[in-house]
Amino acid sequence: MNAPSPPSLQKQDFEALSTFRYQLRKFLRFSEEAAQAEGVTPQQYLLLLHIKGFPGRDWARIGELAERLQSQHHSVVALVSRCEKLKLVERRVSEIDRRQVNVHLLPAGERCLEKLASLHHAELNTLTETFRIPTINS
């Protein structure tokens, strides 16, 4: 049995997708430049954001951060190590399961994140209409 073929796209669908991807790339470029101006890499900013933004708590495990960053476990370990050297985060052994390591923000990481997140929030508010996901064939 064959799967139904996807609906054919019209010119307006390509235009909507193109506009969305263009605005998304502009936002990502803004993010990269803002992070670098604050003295961190874009990946370091994302690490801080995902720690603070983890649902239900203000810390995260390496594996959880790897998922959020869509990165390999060993890459996140190296990223955390670089952020530790900058005094942005610290590792703490879990009190519940001593095999687990939890990553927490330090005051410098909190300050960096607060500044960058405020800038990102303001920038994102300027793009709310653009970031509506285009509807295909509507």
LINMO-V842392 format. One record per backbone hydrogen bond with DSSP energy under -0.5 kcal/mol. NH is the residue of the N-H (numbers start at 0). CO is the residue of the C=O. E is the energy in kcal/mol with one decimal. If there is no record, write none. Layout:
nh	co	e
NH	CO	E
NH	CO	E
This chain:
nh	co	e
12	9	-0.7
13	9	-1.7
14	10	-2.4
15	11	-2.4
16	12	-2.5
17	13	-2.6
18	14	-2.6
19	15	-2.5
20	16	-2.7
21	17	-2.4
22	18	-2.6
23	19	-2.6
24	20	-2.5
25	21	-2.3
26	22	-2.3
27	23	-2.5
28	24	-2.5
29	25	-2.4
30	26	-2.5
31	27	-2.5
32	28	-2.5
33	29	-2.6
34	30	-2.4
35	31	-2.2
36	32	-2.1
37	33	-1.1
37	34	-0.7
38	35	-1.3
39	34	-2.3
44	40	-2.3
45	41	-2.3
46	42	-2.3
47	43	-2.3
48	44	-2.7
49	45	-2.7
50	46	-1.9
51	47	-2.4
52	48	-2.7
53	50	-1.0
56	53	-1.7
59	102	-1.6
61	100	-0.8
64	60	-2.4
65	61	-2.6
66	62	-1.9
67	63	-2.4
68	64	-2.8
69	65	-0.8
69	66	-0.7
70	65	-2.5
75	71	-1.9
76	72	-2.2
77	73	-1.9
78	74	-2.1
79	75	-2.9
80	76	-2.2
81	77	-2.1
82	78	-2.2
83	79	-2.4
84	80	-2.0
85	81	-1.1
86	83	-1.6
87	82	-2.7
88	82	-0.7
89	103	-2.3
91	101	-2.7
93	99	-2.8
99	96	-2.5
101	91	-3.5
102	59	-3.1
103	89	-2.9
103	101	-0.5
104	57	-0.6
105	87	-2.8
108	105	-0.5
109	105	-2.5
110	106	-2.5
111	107	-2.4
112	108	-2.7
113	109	-2.8
114	110	-2.2
115	111	-2.4
116	112	-3.4
117	113	-2.0
118	114	-1.9
119	115	-2.6
120	116	-2.7
121	117	-2.2
122	118	-2.3
123	119	-2.9
124	120	-2.0
125	121	-1.0
125	122	-0.7
126	123	-1.4
127	124	-0.7
130	126	-2.3
131	128	-1.3
135	133	-0.6
137	134	-0.7
